[in-house]
Amino acid sequence: MVFMPDKIDVDFLQACQKLKIIAGALRGYDNFDVDACTQRGIWFTIVPTLLADSTAELTVGLLLGLARRMLEGDEFVRSGQFTGWRPRFYSVGLKNRTLGIVGMGSIGQALAKRLAGFDMRLIYNDVQPLPAEKEKTLSLSYVSFETLLQESDFVVLMLPLMTETFHLINREKLARIKPGSFIINPCRGSVVDEQAVANALDSGHLAGYAADVFEMEDWARVDRPIFIPESLLSAKEKTFFTPHLGSAIHDVRRDIALEAAHNIIQALHGETPPGAINQL
């Protein structure tokens, strides 16, 4: 059984001659060489659905914390400077704003469902648009990626990390994003170029960035940075970070581990585990 901080590659597999299954207690599997597993007759399984609701919940928290400047407010109160209401820490708020979701899988849909009560315009982009009835149920409108960048006050990234999505949000894309907008990243750190984001925050083109994930966590990258850029960490008034808390709920983590364990048991019984993402 493996977890997010683990990495499985060819060298590891060569030392495991009796291995029959690697069960991921996770959803995103970019740190694991699934092709190498398949070539050696090893199942690789994931838990595809149990993380959606908890990650969507956290994303709403990141969105509110960043948009309403909650972290700044908390720090101000604790500093002893707060003596009562004053006209400060004003923010853009969410009502009547446009929020664009990039990636409309199970987590993107769970997020859209939770944002229904905020009176926002919800737009999205995905390589595979939802059926029209589903869009209507979730009050979503499909737009091109370019349109989403140009029109969104808040851009939420809900994508797996793969070749096509690596540094999807880079210097070029940030130059085309709506000035004064915010980016929220609860999916994978390397979907954004963190240094480019720091530069956009410094210039004022980007108003804020919230993240639960960071580039230094993406172990499979040969050029993986070891630290979060200091220029990003120091932008305290424009950022809101959490330490990969997406599925950090007691019941959820227990259920994820149990589902991964059931995958192992079925594989050892000679059956096809239900969470398998490869074919043997």
C-alpha positions as CSV (number, residue, x, y, z in Angstrom):
1,M,0.0,0.0,0.0
2,V,1.4,3.4,-1.0
3,F,0.6,7.0,-0.2
4,M,1.2,10.4,-1.6
5,P,4.8,10.9,-0.5
6,D,5.9,7.5,-2.0
7,K,7.5,6.9,-5.4
8,I,7.6,3.7,-7.4
9,D,9.9,3.4,-10.4
10,V,11.7,0.7,-12.4
11,D,14.6,0.4,-9.9
12,F,12.2,-0.3,-7.1
13,L,10.3,-2.9,-9.0
14,Q,13.4,-4.8,-10.0
15,A,14.0,-5.4,-6.3
16,C,10.5,-6.8,-5.7
17,Q,10.4,-10.1,-7.5
18,K,7.3,-11.4,-5.7
19,L,5.2,-8.3,-5.9
20,K,1.6,-8.8,-7.2
21,I,-0.1,-5.5,-6.5
22,I,0.7,-1.9,-5.5
23,A,-2.5,-0.4,-3.9
24,G,-2.5,3.4,-3.8
25,A,-4.4,5.0,-0.9
26,L,-4.8,8.0,-3.2
27,R,-6.4,9.3,-6.4
28,G,-3.5,11.0,-8.2
29,Y,-0.8,8.6,-9.2
30,D,1.8,10.7,-11.1
31,N,4.5,9.6,-8.7
32,F,4.2,6.0,-9.8
33,D,5.4,4.2,-13.0
34,V,2.2,2.4,-13.9
35,D,3.6,1.2,-17.3
36,A,6.5,-0.5,-15.5
37,C,4.1,-2.2,-13.2
38,T,2.0,-3.5,-16.1
39,Q,5.1,-4.8,-17.9
40,R,6.0,-6.9,-14.8
41,G,2.4,-8.2,-14.3
42,I,1.8,-6.0,-11.2
43,W,-1.6,-4.5,-10.5
44,F,-1.7,-0.8,-9.7
45,T,-4.9,0.4,-8.0
46,I,-6.2,3.7,-6.8
47,V,-9.2,5.0,-4.8
48,P,-10.9,7.2,-7.4
49,T,-14.0,8.6,-5.6
50,L,-13.6,8.9,-1.9
51,L,-11.4,12.1,-2.0
52,A,-13.8,14.2,-4.1
53,D,-16.1,15.6,-1.3
54,S,-13.3,16.3,1.2
55,T,-11.1,18.0,-1.4
56,A,-14.0,20.1,-2.7
57,E,-14.7,21.2,0.9
58,L,-11.1,22.3,1.4
59,T,-11.2,24.2,-1.9
60,V,-14.2,26.2,-0.7
61,G,-12.1,27.0,2.4
62,L,-9.1,28.1,0.3
63,L,-11.4,30.2,-1.9
64,L,-13.1,32.0,1.1
65,G,-9.9,32.4,3.0
66,L,-8.1,34.0,0.1
67,A,-11.0,36.1,-1.2
68,R,-12.1,37.4,2.2
69,R,-8.5,38.0,3.6
70,M,-9.3,35.8,6.6
71,L,-5.6,34.9,7.3
72,E,-4.7,38.6,7.4
73,G,-7.6,39.3,9.7
74,D,-6.7,36.5,12.1
75,E,-3.1,37.7,12.3
76,F,-4.3,41.2,12.9
77,V,-6.5,40.2,15.8
78,R,-3.7,38.1,17.4
79,S,-1.3,41.0,17.1
80,G,-3.2,43.0,19.7
81,Q,-3.8,45.9,17.3
82,F,-7.6,45.2,16.9
83,T,-9.6,47.6,19.1
84,G,-12.9,47.3,17.3
85,W,-14.4,47.7,13.8
86,R,-12.5,49.9,11.3
87,P,-12.8,50.1,7.5
88,R,-9.9,47.8,6.6
89,F,-9.3,44.4,5.0
90,Y,-11.8,45.0,2.4
91,S,-12.1,42.3,-0.3
92,V,-13.8,41.4,-3.5
93,G,-16.2,38.9,-2.1
94,L,-17.8,36.0,-4.1
95,K,-21.3,37.1,-4.9
96,N,-21.8,38.1,-8.6
97,R,-18.2,37.1,-9.4
98,T,-17.2,34.6,-12.1
99,L,-15.4,31.4,-11.1
100,G,-13.8,29.2,-13.7
101,I,-13.1,25.5,-13.0
102,V,-10.4,23.9,-15.1
103,G,-11.1,20.2,-15.1
104,M,-14.6,18.8,-14.5
105,G,-14.0,15.3,-13.1
106,S,-15.6,14.1,-9.8
107,I,-13.8,16.7,-7.7
108,G,-14.7,19.6,-10.1
109,Q,-18.3,18.5,-10.0
110,A,-18.3,18.2,-6.2
111,L,-16.9,21.8,-6.0
112,A,-19.6,23.1,-8.4
113,K,-22.3,21.5,-6.3
114,R,-20.9,23.2,-3.1
115,L,-20.7,26.6,-4.8
116,A,-24.3,26.7,-5.8
117,G,-25.3,28.9,-2.9
118,F,-22.8,31.6,-3.5
119,D,-24.6,33.4,-6.3
120,M,-21.6,33.2,-8.6
121,R,-21.4,32.6,-12.3
122,L,-19.8,29.2,-12.8
123,I,-17.9,28.4,-16.0
124,Y,-15.6,25.5,-16.8
125,N,-13.3,23.9,-19.3
126,D,-12.5,20.3,-19.8
127,V,-11.2,18.1,-22.7
128,Q,-14.5,16.2,-22.3
129,P,-17.5,18.5,-21.6
130,L,-20.3,17.3,-19.4
131,P,-23.7,16.3,-20.9
132,A,-26.0,19.3,-21.2
133,E,-28.3,18.0,-18.5
134,K,-25.4,17.7,-16.0
135,E,-24.3,21.2,-16.8
136,K,-27.9,22.5,-16.1
137,T,-28.0,20.6,-12.8
138,L,-24.7,22.1,-11.6
139,S,-25.5,25.6,-13.2
140,L,-22.3,25.3,-15.3
141,S,-21.4,26.9,-18.6
142,Y,-18.7,25.4,-20.8
143,V,-16.2,27.9,-22.3
144,S,-12.9,27.6,-24.0
145,F,-9.8,27.7,-21.8
146,E,-8.8,31.1,-23.2
147,T,-12.2,32.5,-22.4
148,L,-12.1,31.0,-18.9
149,L,-8.7,32.8,-18.2
150,Q,-10.0,36.1,-19.6
151,E,-13.4,36.2,-17.8
152,S,-12.8,34.5,-14.4
153,D,-12.3,36.4,-11.2
154,F,-11.3,33.1,-9.6
155,V,-9.6,30.2,-11.4
156,V,-9.8,26.8,-9.7
157,L,-7.5,24.1,-11.0
158,M,-8.9,20.5,-10.8
159,L,-6.5,18.6,-13.0
160,P,-4.3,15.5,-12.8
161,L,-0.6,16.0,-13.3
162,M,0.5,14.7,-16.7
163,T,2.6,15.9,-19.6
164,E,-0.2,18.0,-21.0
165,T,-0.9,19.7,-17.7
166,F,2.6,20.3,-16.4
167,H,3.0,24.1,-15.9
168,L,-0.3,24.7,-17.6
169,I,-0.4,27.9,-15.6
170,N,2.9,29.5,-16.7
171,R,4.2,33.0,-17.5
172,E,2.4,33.0,-20.9
173,K,-1.0,32.0,-19.5
174,L,-0.7,34.3,-16.5
175,A,-0.1,37.2,-18.9
176,R,-3.5,36.4,-20.5
177,I,-5.4,35.9,-17.3
178,K,-7.9,38.5,-16.2
179,P,-6.0,41.3,-14.3
180,G,-6.8,41.2,-10.6
181,S,-7.9,37.6,-10.5
182,F,-7.2,34.8,-8.1
183,I,-5.9,31.2,-8.6
184,I,-6.8,28.3,-6.3
185,N,-4.8,25.1,-6.7
186,P,-6.0,22.0,-4.8
187,C,-4.9,19.4,-7.4
188,R,-1.1,19.1,-8.1
189,G,1.7,21.6,-7.4
190,S,3.3,21.3,-10.8
191,V,0.2,22.2,-12.7
192,V,1.4,25.7,-12.0
193,D,4.8,27.3,-12.4
194,E,5.2,28.6,-8.8
195,Q,7.9,31.1,-9.7
196,A,5.8,32.5,-12.5
197,V,2.9,32.8,-10.0
198,A,5.1,34.6,-7.5
199,N,6.2,37.1,-10.2
200,A,2.6,37.7,-11.2
201,L,1.7,38.4,-7.6
202,D,4.6,40.8,-7.2
203,S,3.6,42.7,-10.3
204,G,0.0,43.0,-9.2
205,H,-1.4,41.3,-12.3
206,L,-2.5,38.4,-10.1
207,A,-4.4,39.4,-6.9
208,G,-3.9,36.2,-5.0
209,Y,-2.9,32.5,-5.0
210,A,-4.1,29.8,-2.7
211,A,-2.8,26.2,-2.7
212,D,-2.9,22.9,-0.9
213,V,-0.3,21.4,-3.1
214,F,3.2,22.4,-4.2
215,E,5.8,21.5,-6.8
216,M,8.3,20.1,-4.3
217,E,5.8,17.3,-3.6
218,D,5.9,15.9,-7.1
219,W,8.6,13.2,-6.6
220,A,8.6,11.8,-10.1
221,R,10.0,15.0,-11.5
222,V,13.7,14.7,-12.2
223,D,14.0,18.5,-11.8
224,R,11.7,18.6,-8.7
225,P,12.3,21.7,-6.6
226,I,13.3,21.0,-3.0
227,F,11.6,24.0,-1.5
228,I,8.6,26.3,-2.1
229,P,10.0,29.5,-3.7
230,E,10.7,32.1,-1.0
231,S,9.2,34.8,-3.2
232,L,5.9,32.9,-3.0
233,L,6.1,32.3,0.7
234,S,6.9,35.9,1.4
235,A,3.8,37.2,-0.4
236,K,1.8,36.8,2.8
237,E,-0.9,39.3,2.0
238,K,-1.7,37.7,-1.3
239,T,-1.4,34.0,-0.5
240,F,-3.2,31.3,1.6
241,F,-1.5,27.9,1.9
242,T,-2.4,24.6,3.6
243,P,-0.2,21.5,3.9
244,H,-1.9,19.1,1.6
245,L,-5.1,18.7,3.7
246,G,-7.4,17.7,0.8
247,S,-8.4,14.4,2.3
248,A,-7.4,15.0,5.9
249,I,-10.6,13.9,7.5
250,H,-10.5,10.9,9.9
251,D,-13.4,8.9,8.4
252,V,-12.3,9.7,4.8
253,R,-8.7,8.6,5.3
254,R,-9.8,5.4,7.1
255,D,-12.2,4.5,4.2
256,I,-9.5,5.2,1.6
257,A,-7.0,2.9,3.4
258,L,-9.7,0.2,3.7
259,E,-10.6,0.4,0.0
260,A,-6.9,0.1,-0.9
261,A,-6.6,-2.9,1.5
262,H,-9.6,-4.6,-0.2
263,N,-7.9,-4.1,-3.6
264,I,-4.8,-6.0,-2.2
265,I,-7.0,-8.8,-0.8
266,Q,-8.8,-9.3,-4.1
267,A,-5.5,-9.3,-6.1
268,L,-4.0,-11.9,-3.8
269,H,-7.1,-14.1,-4.3
270,G,-6.5,-14.0,-8.0
271,E,-9.3,-11.6,-8.8
272,T,-9.2,-8.3,-10.7
273,P,-9.1,-5.5,-8.1
274,P,-11.9,-3.0,-8.7
275,G,-9.5,0.0,-8.4
276,A,-7.1,-1.2,-11.0
277,I,-6.0,1.3,-13.6
278,N,-3.9,-1.1,-15.6
279,Q,-4.8,-4.3,-17.4
280,L,-2.8,-7.6,-17.0
